[in-house]
Amino acid sequence: MVQAGQEFVSKAAAHRQEEGWDLTYVQFKYEGIKVEIGNADGPRIFDAGNKTWVPLNIDFSRYATVNLLGLELPLMLKEDLIRYKSALLRPVDIEDIRAIRESA
């Protein structure tokens, strides 16, 4: 994926523990939209309510398929995205949850 979208990379693929995340991911910016693709090997998020790092357990059997840069890619379902953003509870997550619900 990184190779296919090299011209759109805005954050190189690397392991990061920042802003409530502990995982390896790459970020693309395509037509003004940020697209982040993370490695599923042991990702964690910071649960703001419990003030602790917790595993981000992703159910890969639940997804929608989208076409991006000529590739058919699995995309996390909105309700699953809302669930983990509700644990993070950063201002950006609260705004994302509102926007996701308004677009439904």
C-alpha positions as CSV (number, residue, x, y, z in Angstrom):
1,M,0.0,0.0,0.0
2,V,2.8,2.4,0.9
3,Q,4.4,1.8,-2.5
4,A,1.2,2.4,-4.4
5,G,0.5,5.7,-2.6
6,Q,4.0,6.9,-2.2
7,E,3.3,10.4,-3.6
8,F,0.5,10.9,-1.1
9,V,2.5,9.9,2.1
10,S,2.2,12.6,4.8
11,K,3.6,10.5,7.7
12,A,6.0,7.7,6.8
13,A,5.3,4.2,8.0
14,A,6.8,3.9,11.6
15,H,5.9,2.8,15.1
16,R,4.5,5.7,17.1
17,Q,3.2,6.1,20.7
18,E,1.5,9.5,20.5
19,E,-1.9,11.1,21.0
20,G,-3.6,8.1,22.5
21,W,-2.1,5.6,20.0
22,D,0.6,3.0,20.3
23,L,1.0,1.3,16.9
24,T,2.8,1.2,13.5
25,Y,1.0,3.1,10.8
26,V,1.4,5.2,7.7
27,Q,-0.7,8.3,6.9
28,F,-1.6,9.5,3.4
29,K,-3.2,12.8,2.4
30,Y,-5.3,12.3,-0.7
31,E,-7.5,15.1,-2.1
32,G,-7.4,16.8,1.3
33,I,-8.4,13.7,3.2
34,K,-6.2,12.0,5.7
35,V,-6.1,8.2,5.3
36,E,-4.3,6.2,8.0
37,I,-3.4,2.5,7.6
38,G,-2.2,0.8,10.7
39,N,-0.5,-2.5,11.4
40,A,-2.8,-4.9,13.3
41,D,0.1,-6.5,15.3
42,G,-0.5,-5.4,18.9
43,P,-2.0,-1.9,18.5
44,R,-3.1,-0.2,21.7
45,I,-5.1,2.9,22.5
46,F,-5.2,5.1,25.6
47,D,-8.6,4.6,27.4
48,A,-9.2,8.1,28.7
49,G,-11.9,7.0,31.2
50,N,-9.6,4.4,32.9
51,K,-6.4,6.3,32.2
52,T,-4.6,3.2,30.9
53,W,-3.3,1.7,27.6
54,V,-5.6,-1.1,26.4
55,P,-5.4,-3.4,23.4
56,L,-7.2,-2.3,20.3
57,N,-9.0,-5.5,19.4
58,I,-10.2,-5.2,15.8
59,D,-12.7,-7.6,14.4
60,F,-11.5,-8.0,10.9
61,S,-14.6,-9.9,9.8
62,R,-16.5,-6.6,10.1
63,Y,-15.7,-4.1,7.2
64,A,-16.9,-2.3,4.2
65,T,-14.9,-2.5,0.9
66,V,-13.7,0.8,-0.7
67,N,-11.6,1.5,-3.8
68,L,-8.6,3.7,-3.2
69,L,-5.8,4.4,-5.7
70,G,-7.0,1.5,-7.8
71,L,-7.0,-1.0,-4.8
72,E,-9.9,-2.7,-3.2
73,L,-9.4,-2.1,0.5
74,P,-11.3,-3.1,3.7
75,L,-12.5,-0.2,5.7
76,M,-13.5,-0.3,9.4
77,L,-17.2,0.0,10.0
78,K,-18.5,3.3,11.4
79,E,-19.9,1.8,14.6
80,D,-16.5,0.1,15.3
81,L,-14.7,3.4,14.7
82,I,-17.1,5.2,17.1
83,R,-16.5,2.5,19.7
84,Y,-12.7,3.0,19.9
85,K,-12.9,6.8,19.5
86,S,-15.3,6.8,22.5
87,A,-12.5,5.3,24.6
88,L,-9.9,7.8,23.4
89,L,-12.1,10.8,24.0
90,R,-9.6,13.4,22.6
91,P,-11.3,16.6,21.2
92,V,-10.6,15.3,17.7
93,D,-12.3,12.0,18.5
94,I,-15.4,13.8,19.9
95,E,-15.6,15.9,16.7
96,D,-15.1,12.8,14.6
97,I,-17.9,10.9,16.4
98,R,-20.2,13.9,15.8
99,A,-19.3,14.0,12.1
100,I,-19.7,10.3,11.6
101,R,-23.1,10.3,13.3
102,E,-24.3,13.3,11.2
103,S,-23.2,11.7,8.0
104,A,-25.1,8.5,8.7
